[in-house]
Amino acid sequence: EIKSCHILYVNPSEPNIDRITAGLKGKNILLVSEAPGFLDQGGMIRFFTKNNKTQLQINLQATQAANLIISSKLLRLAEIK
């Protein structure tokens, strides 16, 4: 069922984040989480809080590998990793 979704939120407490991201590598599924180190494990978008504001980091290499295009407007708001 996961392989038929478009966006997958990975809970930060999930112990197997690296297995999830590896199993979906190259699939057209946007992987999102708040977990530290998520982008290093193959995640695509990570939300985090800085100065009481929600911000995001984007792993462009992972999104490109999944043939996903991130809006330029969203990229302007994000920290690119």
Buried (B, 14 or more C-beta within 10 A) or exposed (E): EEEEEEEBBBEBEBEEBBEBBEEBEEBEBBBBBBBEEBBEBBBBBBBBEEEEEEEBBBBBEBBEBBEBEBEEEEEEEBEEB
